[in-house]
Each structure stands twice: as C-alpha cells, then as structure tokens.
Amino acid sequence: MKFIVRDAAAADYIAISKLNSEVHNLHVKNRPDVYVDTDAPFLKEYFNDLLNSESIKVLVVENTDNKELAAYSIVKIMSTPSIPVLIPRKIAFIDDFCVKSDCKKKGIGRLLFQHIIGYVKTEGVSSLQLVVWEFNKDAIGFYEAMGMSTRNRRMEIDL
C-alpha cells in the first residue's frame, strides 16, 4: 500500500465525515458531559466553510491503491492577539487529527503530521499547537513521539 497526503476536496466529505464520527464517538464515550451523541457530528456546511477558508487547510491521507481515505486533519493558521504583553507571532493549530482505527500503527499518522510540519513551516509559523483530552492516552503518546510537549493545562471542576 502507498499513501499520499493531499488537500481535501469537496468529494471527500463523506469519507472525512466517517473518520470524524470515529473520533466523536470516542469523545462521547469518555466525555458524555461535553459531547452530544449524534449520528452527524460533522456537518457538510461546516466542511464547505473549511474548504473555502483562506486560513484553514484540510489535509487527507489517501491510499493510492484503493483511493480510500486513511486519515485527515484540519490545520488553522492564525496570529496571536495584538496586545502589549504578548510577542506577536504566527501559530498553527491542529483542530482535528484523525487516523482511521484500522490504519493506526502503520506510519500514516506520522506521514500526516510530518506533512503538516512542512506546510506550516512554509507559512512562517513559529509554533504548532493542539488540544488533546487527558483520557486520550494513545493520542498523547503519539503527539509526544512527534516531539510535542505540554504547553499548559486547562483544568475544570464540575459544579
């Protein structure tokens, strides 16, 4: 099998929606207090907005043998707020990162992540960031293996 990373196209909506459902279901299972159990967590209108945004890139990993998608990611490029106490800079934020469950541990996530690094470097970004839930130990391990480290913690108390 050979895999390529490419920009997503409108025709990828159904495949990306299925991948998104895998991740959404994991979140619903582990954080039912936050995520709604729905059959359609990834709306087509939202996907179209992503594809038409100048600051957002949707990337997919395609199996060139069967043309099926094995992974996708949504990457946003943004600037830090213009306030006197922050150093102005351009950052990239991974909004979604999903590898199909039966494609994990095959180097696909690494391929996609390295492509993202290359892309954001060409955009003049100084930092690549993301948010990952504490329950998602596999994802945390993957991101750490890719060289990421914890920047800060977002904490909560249920009331």
NUSEKOL-374016 format. One record per residue: residue number from 1; residue in one letter; x, y, z of N, C-alpha, C, O in turn. Coordinates in pm, 1 decimal, padded with zeros to 6 digits. Layout:
BEGIN
R NUM a X Y Z X Y Z X Y Z X Y Z $
...
//
This chain:
BEGIN
R 1 m 00083.0 -00118.4 00000.0 00000.0 00000.0 00000.0 00087.2 00124.6 00000.0 00190.5 00130.7 00066.8 $
R 2 k 00043.3 00223.0 -00076.2 00111.8 00351.2 -00080.4 00012.1 00459.1 -00040.6 -00103.4 00458.0 -00083.1 $
R 3 f 00059.0 00552.1 00041.9 -00026.7 00659.1 00090.5 00031.0 00793.5 00050.0 00152.6 00812.8 00051.1 $
R 4 i -00057.4 00886.9 00013.9 -00016.8 01023.2 -00018.2 -00097.8 01120.6 00068.0 -00211.1 01091.9 00106.8 $
R 5 v -00038.1 01234.4 00096.3 -00108.1 01342.9 00164.5 -00144.9 01444.8 00058.4 -00062.1 01482.6 -00024.5 $
R 6 r -00269.0 01488.6 00061.7 -00315.4 01590.1 -00033.9 -00418.3 01679.9 00032.6 -00470.2 01649.4 00139.9 $
R 7 d -00446.9 01792.3 -00034.2 -00553.6 01879.7 00012.7 -00687.0 01809.1 -00005.1 -00707.3 01737.1 -00102.9 $
R 8 a -00776.7 01829.5 00088.5 -00910.3 01772.1 00078.6 -00988.4 01842.4 -00031.8 -00963.7 01958.6 -00064.1 $
R 9 a -01082.5 01769.1 -00088.1 -01172.1 01822.3 -00191.1 -01315.6 01800.2 -00144.5 -01341.0 01720.8 -00053.9 $
R 10 a -01408.4 01870.6 -00207.1 -01549.3 01857.8 -00170.3 -01596.0 01712.4 -00175.3 -01678.7 01670.8 -00094.0 $
R 11 a -01543.5 01635.4 -00270.0 -01582.8 01494.6 -00284.8 -01538.0 01407.5 -00167.4 -01581.9 01293.1 -00155.7 $
R 12 d -01452.1 01459.2 -00081.0 -01402.5 01382.9 00034.5 -01495.9 01391.8 00155.3 -01469.2 01329.5 00258.1 $
R 13 y -01603.2 01467.1 00144.8 -01688.0 01492.6 00261.3 -01735.0 01365.0 00330.5 -01721.0 01353.4 00452.2 $
R 14 i -01789.3 01270.7 00257.9 -01845.5 01150.4 00320.8 -01737.1 01071.6 00394.4 -01758.6 01028.8 00507.8 $
R 15 a -01622.8 01052.3 00332.6 -01514.0 00976.9 00395.7 -01462.4 01049.2 00519.8 -01437.2 00985.5 00622.1 $
R 16 i -01446.4 01181.0 00512.0 -01399.6 01257.6 00627.4 -01504.6 01254.3 00737.9 -01470.9 01244.1 00855.9 $
R 17 s -01629.7 01262.8 00700.3 -01737.7 01257.0 00798.6 -01735.2 01125.1 00875.4 -01758.5 01123.6 00996.3 $
R 18 k -01707.5 01014.8 00806.8 -01697.7 00884.1 00873.7 -01579.3 00880.9 00969.7 -01591.1 00830.2 01081.2 $
R 19 l -01465.9 00934.5 00927.2 -01349.3 00941.7 01015.3 -01379.3 01028.5 01137.0 -01344.7 00992.9 01249.6 $
R 20 n -01442.8 01140.5 01114.1 -01477.5 01231.1 01222.8 -01569.1 01162.2 01323.2 -01557.3 01185.0 01443.5 $
R 21 s -01660.0 01078.4 01274.9 -01751.0 01006.0 01364.2 -01675.4 00912.8 01457.6 -01713.7 00897.4 01573.6 $
R 22 e -01568.1 00850.3 01408.8 -01486.4 00763.9 01494.8 -01432.8 00842.8 01614.3 -01443.1 00798.7 01728.7 $
R 23 v -01376.3 00958.1 01586.5 -01320.2 01040.7 01693.2 -01431.6 01093.8 01782.9 -01418.2 01094.7 01905.3 $
R 24 h -01540.4 01137.7 01722.5 -01651.9 01191.3 01800.5 -01706.3 01085.8 01897.1 -01733.9 01116.1 02013.2 $
R 25 n -01721.4 00963.2 01849.7 -01772.8 00857.0 01936.0 -01679.8 00829.4 02053.8 -01726.2 00801.0 02164.2 $
R 26 l -01549.2 00837.5 02031.0 -01453.0 00822.5 02139.7 -01473.4 00933.3 02243.7 -01469.2 00908.2 02364.1 $
R 27 h -01495.3 01054.7 02196.1 -01517.3 01167.1 02286.3 -01649.9 01154.3 02361.2 -01657.1 01184.5 02480.4 $
R 28 v -01754.0 01109.9 02292.1 -01884.0 01090.0 02357.0 -01872.3 00985.1 02467.8 -01925.7 01002.5 02577.3 $
R 29 k -01801.8 00876.6 02437.5 -01784.5 00768.4 02535.6 -01712.3 00816.7 02660.8 -01750.1 00781.1 02772.4 $
R 30 n -01608.1 00897.9 02642.2 -01524.9 00940.4 02753.8 -01568.5 01071.1 02818.8 -01537.7 01094.8 02935.7 $
R 31 r -01639.0 01155.6 02745.9 -01685.7 01283.7 02799.9 -01830.1 01311.1 02758.8 -01857.3 01406.5 02685.8 $
R 32 p -01923.6 01226.3 02806.3 -02064.5 01247.8 02771.4 -02120.8 01375.9 02832.2 -02229.1 01420.3 02794.2 $
R 33 d -02047.9 01435.0 02925.9 -02088.3 01562.8 02983.9 -02056.4 01679.9 02891.7 -02103.9 01791.3 02913.8 $
R 34 v -01976.2 01655.0 02788.7 -01933.9 01761.5 02697.8 -01987.9 01738.9 02556.7 -02032.1 01833.6 02491.7 $
R 35 y -01984.6 01614.7 02509.0 -02017.9 01584.4 02369.9 -02156.6 01522.9 02355.3 -02194.7 01434.7 02432.2 $
R 36 v -02230.6 01569.4 02257.5 -02363.9 01519.2 02226.2 -02350.9 01394.3 02140.4 -02273.5 01392.0 02044.7 $
R 37 d -02425.4 01292.2 02174.1 -02428.0 01169.2 02095.0 -02516.5 01193.5 01973.1 -02638.8 01200.9 01984.6 $
R 38 t -02454.4 01205.7 01857.5 -02527.0 01235.0 01734.4 -02471.1 01151.5 01620.8 -02353.7 01114.5 01621.0 $
R 39 d -02556.0 01122.6 01524.5 -02512.2 01046.5 01407.2 -02438.5 01133.7 01305.7 -02370.4 01082.1 01217.1 $
R 40 a -02452.2 01265.5 01318.6 -02392.6 01356.5 01219.9 -02314.4 01468.0 01289.2 -02360.2 01582.2 01292.7 $
R 41 p -02195.5 01435.8 01345.1 -02119.8 01539.6 01414.8 -02043.5 01634.8 01322.4 -01995.4 01738.8 01367.4 $
R 42 f -02031.9 01600.6 01194.4 -01951.4 01680.1 01101.1 -02042.2 01726.7 00986.5 -02064.7 01653.8 00889.9 $
R 43 l -02092.5 01846.7 00998.9 -02189.7 01898.0 00902.1 -02123.8 01939.4 00771.1 -02011.6 01990.1 00769.3 $
R 44 k -02195.3 01916.8 00662.8 -02143.2 01948.1 00529.9 -02117.8 02097.8 00513.4 -02020.0 02137.5 00450.0 $
R 45 e -02204.4 02180.0 00569.5 -02186.8 02324.9 00559.7 -02056.1 02367.7 00627.4 -01983.7 02453.2 00576.6 $
R 46 y -02027.7 02307.3 00741.9 -01904.1 02335.8 00813.5 -01783.7 02294.6 00727.9 -01686.9 02369.8 00716.2 $
R 47 f -01789.9 02176.3 00669.0 -01682.7 02127.5 00582.6 -01660.3 02222.2 00464.9 -01546.2 02255.5 00432.9 $
R 48 n -01767.3 02265.2 00401.1 -01754.4 02358.4 00288.5 -01691.3 02490.0 00332.7 -01609.8 02547.5 00260.5 $
R 49 d -01728.9 02537.5 00451.4 -01667.7 02660.1 00505.0 -01517.4 02641.7 00525.7 -01438.7 02732.1 00497.8 $
R 50 l -01478.0 02523.2 00575.1 -01335.7 02494.6 00594.4 -01261.1 02499.2 00462.0 -01154.0 02558.9 00452.0 $
R 51 l -01318.4 02435.7 00360.6 -01252.7 02430.3 00230.1 -01238.0 02568.5 00167.0 -01145.6 02592.2 00089.3 $
R 52 n -01328.6 02658.9 00200.3 -01327.1 02791.9 00140.0 -01254.1 02896.4 00224.0 -01249.5 03013.6 00186.6 $
R 53 s -01197.4 02855.0 00336.5 -01127.9 02948.5 00424.3 -00983.8 02968.7 00378.2 -00916.3 02874.4 00336.9 $
R 54 e -00938.9 03092.7 00386.1 -00800.3 03124.9 00349.0 -00700.3 03083.6 00456.8 -00582.8 03061.6 00427.2 $
R 55 s -00746.1 03072.9 00581.3 -00655.3 03045.2 00692.2 -00661.1 02900.2 00740.7 -00594.4 02864.0 00837.7 $
R 56 i -00740.2 02818.4 00673.5 -00758.2 02678.8 00715.6 -00720.6 02585.4 00601.7 -00754.6 02609.0 00485.7 $
R 57 k -00649.6 02478.8 00637.3 -00611.9 02376.0 00540.0 -00667.7 02243.4 00591.4 -00645.0 02205.5 00706.3 $
R 58 v -00740.9 02173.9 00504.6 -00788.6 02039.5 00536.8 -00705.4 01943.9 00452.5 -00704.5 01950.7 00329.6 $
R 59 l -00635.7 01855.0 00521.9 -00547.6 01759.3 00455.9 -00601.7 01617.9 00475.5 -00661.4 01586.5 00578.4 $
R 60 v -00579.9 01533.8 00375.4 -00619.9 01393.8 00386.1 -00502.6 01304.6 00347.3 -00413.3 01344.6 00272.5 $
R 61 v -00505.6 01183.0 00400.1 -00411.4 01080.2 00358.1 -00492.7 00978.0 00281.5 -00588.3 00920.3 00333.5 $
R 62 e -00453.0 00956.3 00156.4 -00526.2 00865.9 00067.4 -00442.4 00743.0 00034.8 -00323.4 00753.5 00005.2 $
R 63 n -00505.4 00628.1 00040.5 -00443.8 00503.3 -00004.1 -00452.9 00504.7 -00156.9 -00562.7 00500.5 -00212.3 $
R 64 t -00339.6 00510.4 -00224.4 -00340.8 00522.0 -00370.4 -00385.2 00391.8 -00438.7 -00422.0 00393.0 -00556.1 $
R 65 d -00381.7 00279.9 -00365.4 -00426.3 00152.6 -00423.8 -00577.7 00148.2 -00442.0 -00627.6 00106.6 -00546.6 $
R 66 n -00650.6 00192.0 -00338.1 -00797.0 00181.8 -00345.2 -00868.3 00316.8 -00336.0 -00991.3 00321.9 -00335.5 $
R 67 k -00792.6 00425.2 -00328.9 -00844.7 00562.9 -00323.7 -00925.5 00592.0 -00197.0 -01000.1 00689.8 -00192.8 $
R 68 e -00911.7 00508.4 -00094.3 -00982.0 00531.5 00031.8 -00899.5 00624.5 00121.0 -00776.5 00624.4 00116.1 $
R 69 l -00969.3 00703.7 00202.4 -00901.2 00792.4 00295.1 -00868.1 00717.9 00423.2 -00951.8 00646.4 00478.3 $
R 70 a -00744.7 00735.3 00470.0 -00698.8 00669.4 00591.4 -00687.0 00767.9 00707.9 -00681.5 00726.5 00823.7 $
R 71 a -00683.2 00897.5 00677.8 -00666.5 00997.9 00782.8 -00701.6 01136.0 00728.1 -00706.8 01158.3 00607.1 $
R 72 y -00725.5 01227.4 00821.7 -00744.2 01367.3 00782.9 -00704.3 01457.0 00898.9 -00695.5 01413.4 01013.6 $
R 73 s -00680.4 01583.5 00866.1 -00651.4 01682.9 00968.2 -00699.2 01820.0 00922.0 -00701.8 01850.3 00802.8 $
R 74 i -00736.3 01900.6 01018.4 -00774.4 02039.6 00993.2 -00671.7 02127.0 01064.5 -00653.1 02115.6 01185.6 $
R 75 v -00605.6 02213.9 00989.2 -00499.8 02299.0 01044.0 -00537.2 02445.3 01019.6 -00566.5 02485.8 00907.1 $
R 76 k -00535.3 02522.7 01127.2 -00566.4 02665.5 01118.5 -00438.7 02745.9 01141.0 -00361.5 02716.8 01232.4 $
R 77 i -00417.3 02846.0 01058.3 -00305.4 02939.4 01073.8 -00363.6 03068.9 01130.1 -00461.2 03122.3 01077.5 $
R 78 m -00302.9 03118.1 01237.0 -00354.3 03241.1 01298.2 -00240.1 03320.9 01360.6 -00129.8 03270.1 01380.7 $
R 79 s -00269.3 03445.1 01390.1 -00173.0 03531.4 01457.7 -00216.1 03549.7 01601.7 -00335.1 03546.1 01632.9 $
R 80 t -00117.9 03569.5 01690.2 -00151.1 03595.7 01829.4 -00220.9 03730.9 01838.2 -00200.0 03817.0 01752.8 $
R 81 p -00303.9 03750.2 01941.3 -00372.5 03879.0 01955.6 -00273.0 03994.0 01970.5 -00164.7 03977.2 02026.7 $
R 82 s -00310.7 04108.8 01920.3 -00224.2 04227.4 01929.2 -00248.5 04298.5 02061.6 -00320.3 04398.2 02068.5 $
R 83 i -00187.3 04245.0 02166.1 -00193.0 04311.5 02296.4 -00049.4 04329.3 02345.4 00036.8 04246.2 02316.6 $
R 84 p -00023.7 04436.2 02418.5 00114.1 04472.1 02454.0 00193.8 04367.1 02531.0 00316.8 04370.6 02527.7 $
R 85 v 00128.4 04274.3 02600.0 00203.2 04179.2 02682.1 00239.4 04050.8 02608.6 00306.4 03964.5 02665.2 $
R 86 l 00196.2 04036.6 02483.2 00227.8 03917.1 02404.9 00320.3 03951.7 02288.8 00305.3 04055.4 02224.2 $
R 87 i 00415.2 03864.0 02263.9 00502.8 03878.8 02148.7 00421.9 03840.6 02024.8 00367.5 03730.4 02018.8 $
R 88 p 00413.2 03929.5 01926.4 00336.7 03895.8 01805.9 00402.1 03780.2 01731.0 00523.5 03779.4 01710.7 $
R 89 r 00321.8 03683.5 01690.6 00374.2 03571.4 01613.7 00260.8 03498.5 01544.4 00143.2 03516.2 01576.3 $
R 90 k 00299.4 03417.5 01450.3 00206.1 03337.8 01372.3 00212.1 03194.3 01424.5 00320.2 03137.1 01438.3 $
R 91 i 00094.9 03136.6 01453.4 00091.4 03000.0 01503.6 -00001.7 02914.5 01417.3 -00088.9 02966.2 01347.4 $
R 92 a 00018.3 02785.1 01423.6 -00071.5 02690.2 01357.7 -00137.3 02607.4 01467.1 -00074.9 02573.7 01567.7 $
R 93 f -00262.8 02575.7 01445.7 -00339.2 02498.3 01542.8 -00404.2 02380.7 01471.9 -00479.0 02398.1 01375.7 $
R 94 i -00374.5 02260.2 01520.7 -00440.0 02141.2 01466.6 -00574.5 02128.3 01536.0 -00582.0 02099.6 01655.4 $
R 95 d -00679.8 02149.8 01459.6 -00815.5 02144.1 01512.8 -00865.2 01999.7 01519.0 -00926.8 01959.5 01617.7 $
R 96 d -00839.0 01922.8 01415.7 -00874.8 01780.8 01410.1 -00754.3 01703.8 01357.7 -00680.4 01752.0 01271.8 $
R 97 f -00736.0 01584.2 01410.5 -00632.2 01494.0 01360.2 -00686.3 01353.5 01382.7 -00700.6 01309.9 01497.0 $
R 98 c -00716.0 01283.2 01275.3 -00778.8 01152.3 01287.9 -00718.1 01053.1 01190.5 -00705.7 01080.0 01071.0 $
R 99 v -00680.6 00937.6 01244.0 -00636.5 00825.1 01162.5 -00740.7 00715.6 01180.1 -00777.4 00681.7 01292.6 $
R 100 k -00788.0 00660.8 01069.6 -00888.1 00554.0 01071.8 -00840.3 00442.4 01165.1 -00722.8 00405.7 01162.7 $
R 101 s -00929.7 00389.2 01246.0 -00889.8 00294.4 01350.3 -00814.4 00173.8 01295.7 -00719.9 00127.5 01359.5 $
R 102 d -00853.2 00121.7 01179.7 -00782.4 00004.4 01126.4 -00655.2 00040.9 01050.0 -00590.0 -00046.2 00992.5 $
R 103 c -00620.0 00169.7 01049.2 -00497.7 00214.9 00982.4 -00391.9 00263.6 01081.7 -00283.9 00306.9 01041.5 $
R 104 k -00423.0 00256.4 01210.5 -00327.9 00303.3 01311.1 -00209.2 00209.3 01321.5 -00218.2 00090.7 01289.8 $
R 105 k -00097.4 00265.5 01366.9 00028.4 00191.4 01385.6 00089.3 00146.0 01252.0 00159.8 00045.2 01246.6 $
R 106 k 00061.4 00221.7 01143.8 00116.1 00189.5 01012.4 00196.1 00305.9 00953.6 00233.2 00302.9 00836.3 $
R 107 g 00222.6 00408.2 01035.2 00300.9 00521.8 00988.4 00218.5 00630.6 00921.3 00274.1 00730.6 00876.0 $
R 108 i 00087.4 00613.1 00914.2 00001.3 00710.4 00846.2 -00008.3 00840.4 00925.0 -00000.9 00949.0 00867.5 $
R 109 g -00024.6 00829.5 01056.0 -00029.5 00949.1 01139.6 00100.8 01026.8 01132.4 00100.0 01149.6 01123.8 $
R 110 r 00212.5 00955.4 01135.9 00344.0 01018.8 01124.8 00357.4 01090.6 00990.4 00405.6 01203.7 00984.8 $
R 111 l 00315.1 01025.1 00882.7 00320.1 01085.4 00749.0 00240.1 01215.4 00746.2 00288.0 01316.9 00695.6 $
R 112 l 00119.2 01212.4 00799.9 00034.2 01331.0 00801.2 00094.6 01440.2 00889.4 00098.3 01556.7 00850.1 $
R 113 f 00141.2 01403.4 01006.5 00198.1 01502.1 01098.7 00320.5 01569.5 01037.3 00334.6 01691.6 01045.5 $
R 114 q 00408.0 01491.9 00976.5 00527.3 01549.7 00913.8 00490.1 01640.5 00796.7 00556.6 01741.4 00773.2 $
R 115 h 00384.9 01605.7 00723.4 00337.6 01692.5 00615.2 00287.7 01825.4 00673.0 00314.3 01932.2 00617.8 $
R 116 i 00215.7 01817.0 00783.9 00166.3 01938.7 00849.3 00283.6 02026.7 00891.1 00280.8 02147.8 00869.1 $
R 117 i 00386.1 01967.5 00951.0 00505.5 02043.1 00991.7 00565.3 02115.4 00870.5 00595.6 02234.5 00877.9 $
R 118 g 00582.0 02044.1 00760.5 00637.0 02105.5 00640.2 00551.1 02219.8 00590.1 00602.3 02325.6 00553.6 $
R 119 y 00420.2 02198.4 00588.2 00327.1 02301.6 00541.4 00334.2 02426.6 00628.6 00348.1 02537.2 00576.3 $
R 120 v 00324.9 02410.8 00761.5 00321.6 02529.0 00847.4 00454.6 02603.6 00848.1 00457.7 02725.3 00866.7 $
R 121 k 00563.3 02531.6 00828.2 00693.1 02599.4 00817.3 00694.5 02691.9 00696.0 00746.8 02803.0 00704.1 $
R 122 t 00637.9 02648.0 00583.8 00634.1 02733.1 00464.3 00544.6 02854.7 00484.8 00556.7 02953.8 00412.9 $
R 123 e 00455.2 02847.3 00582.4 00365.4 02959.1 00613.2 00426.7 03055.4 00714.9 00363.1 03153.6 00753.3 $
R 124 g 00549.7 03028.0 00758.4 00617.5 03117.4 00851.4 00568.0 03106.2 00994.7 00577.3 03201.6 01072.0 $
R 125 v 00516.3 02991.2 01029.2 00461.9 02968.2 01162.4 00575.6 02937.9 01259.7 00671.7 02869.5 01224.6 $
R 126 s 00564.0 02989.7 01383.3 00668.4 02965.9 01483.1 00630.9 02856.8 01583.2 00715.9 02812.2 01660.2 $
R 127 s 00504.5 02813.3 01583.1 00460.6 02714.4 01681.0 00341.8 02636.3 01624.4 00251.4 02693.3 01563.4 $
R 128 l 00344.2 02504.9 01645.9 00231.4 02417.9 01609.8 00169.0 02369.9 01739.9 00237.3 02313.4 01825.3 $
R 129 q 00039.4 02392.6 01754.5 -00028.0 02361.7 01879.7 -00153.9 02279.4 01855.2 -00206.3 02275.2 01743.9 $
R 130 l -00201.2 02214.3 01960.6 -00327.4 02141.1 01956.8 -00375.8 02120.5 02098.7 -00302.8 02145.5 02194.6 $
R 131 v -00498.5 02075.0 02111.6 -00556.3 02038.7 02240.1 -00591.1 01891.3 02233.4 -00648.1 01844.7 02134.7 $
R 132 v -00556.5 01817.2 02339.3 -00588.8 01674.6 02345.0 -00646.2 01646.4 02484.1 -00595.7 01695.9 02584.8 $
R 133 w -00750.8 01567.3 02487.5 -00812.9 01531.3 02615.2 -00721.2 01438.7 02693.7 -00653.6 01354.2 02634.9 $
R 134 e -00718.1 01453.2 02824.1 -00635.3 01369.8 02911.2 -00669.0 01221.7 02900.0 -00580.4 01137.7 02916.3 $
R 135 f -00795.1 01187.4 02872.4 -00832.5 01046.7 02862.7 -00770.8 00978.8 02740.1 -00761.4 00856.2 02735.8 $
R 136 n -00729.3 01056.5 02641.6 -00682.4 01001.9 02513.9 -00531.5 00973.6 02519.9 -00451.3 01040.7 02455.0 $
R 137 k -00496.2 00873.7 02598.4 -00354.9 00840.5 02622.2 -00281.5 00801.3 02494.0 -00164.0 00834.3 02477.5 $
R 138 d -00350.0 00730.7 02402.7 -00285.7 00693.1 02275.8 -00246.5 00816.8 02195.6 -00136.3 00824.2 02141.2 $
R 139 a -00337.6 00913.7 02188.8 -00307.4 01036.8 02115.3 -00194.8 01113.6 02182.6 -00106.0 01165.5 02114.9 $
R 140 i -00197.7 01121.4 02314.1 -00092.3 01191.9 02387.0 00043.2 01127.4 02357.9 00141.4 01196.8 02331.7 $
R 141 g 00047.7 00994.4 02362.6 00171.7 00923.2 02332.6 00220.0 00949.7 02191.0 00339.6 00967.9 02168.2 $
R 142 f 00127.0 00952.1 02095.4 00163.1 00980.5 01956.4 00221.6 01121.3 01943.7 00327.9 01139.4 01884.3 $
R 143 y 00152.5 01220.5 01999.2 00199.4 01358.5 01986.8 00335.3 01377.2 02055.1 00420.5 01450.4 02004.7 $
R 144 e 00355.4 01312.2 02168.0 00485.6 01320.1 02233.1 00593.2 01255.7 02146.6 00705.2 01306.3 02138.9 $
R 145 a 00560.0 01144.4 02081.5 00656.0 01078.7 01991.2 00689.1 01168.2 01871.5 00796.5 01155.9 01812.7 $
R 146 m 00597.7 01257.5 01835.7 00620.7 01350.5 01725.4 00700.4 01472.8 01770.9 00731.7 01560.4 01690.3 $
R 147 g 00733.3 01478.5 01900.6 00815.1 01588.4 01952.1 00737.6 01696.2 02025.5 00796.4 01795.3 02068.8 $
R 148 m 00608.4 01679.5 02040.3 00528.8 01780.3 02110.2 00543.8 01761.8 02261.1 00571.2 01652.0 02309.5 $
R 149 s 00525.3 01870.8 02333.4 00528.0 01866.1 02478.9 00412.1 01950.0 02532.7 00354.9 02032.6 02461.6 $
R 150 t 00379.3 01927.1 02658.0 00269.2 02000.5 02720.0 00308.9 02145.8 02738.5 00413.8 02177.0 02794.8 $
R 151 r 00223.3 02233.3 02690.0 00247.5 02377.4 02698.4 00179.5 02435.6 02821.7 00240.1 02512.4 02896.6 $
R 152 n 00054.8 02399.2 02842.1 -00020.7 02445.1 02958.5 -00133.0 02344.7 02984.4 -00153.6 02252.2 02905.8 $
R 153 r -00202.5 02362.5 03090.5 -00313.9 02274.0 03123.4 -00440.3 02355.8 03137.4 -00439.1 02466.9 03190.4 $
R 154 r -00547.9 02299.7 03089.7 -00680.3 02358.1 03108.8 -00748.4 02269.1 03210.8 -00767.3 02150.0 03186.1 $
R 155 m -00785.5 02324.9 03324.9 -00838.8 02244.6 03433.2 -00986.8 02279.0 03454.4 -01034.6 02384.0 03411.4 $
R 156 e -01057.6 02187.7 03521.7 -01200.5 02209.5 03543.7 -01242.6 02151.6 03677.7 -01173.5 02068.3 03736.4 $
R 157 i -01356.6 02197.4 03724.0 -01424.1 02138.6 03841.1 -01572.5 02133.3 03805.6 -01630.8 02233.1 03763.2 $
R 158 d -01631.9 02017.6 03823.1 -01774.6 02004.8 03799.1 -01851.6 02065.1 03915.5 -01820.9 02039.9 04032.0 $
R 159 l -01949.3 02142.9 03883.0 -02030.9 02208.9 03986.6 -02173.5 02160.4 03984.3 -02255.3 02205.4 04064.5 $
//
